[in-house]
Amino acid sequence: MSLESSRAQWNRTHLDLQSDEILAQLLDRGDMADWRELYRLAKIDVPLRGRIARIVRTVPVPLPHFWLAALAGLGEPVDLEAALPSYAEQGP
């Protein structure tokens, strides 16, 4: 499955991973297959890793510590003790 056909892209006409909004939407509403693909891309794309880290630190997303640990495993410098936005406190 490719990210272009992700259900997280329900309101998009095309995939643009240069868009922080689309990347945040994939992190927020993506499924395990989407996240695996993002991780695979982040392995070879250093700027993408940095953008994922920045989004996780500034935008409430589910499983932020998972993403920080995954990024740290890829060599991205992350602060695992940093305060992160709360996904649970986001209202409808």
Buried (B, 14 or more C-beta within 10 A) or exposed (E): EEBEEBEBBEEBEEBEBEEBEBBBBBBBBBEEBBBEBBBEBBBEBEEBBBBBBEBBBEBBBEEBEEBBEBBBEBEBEBEEEEEBEEEEEEEE
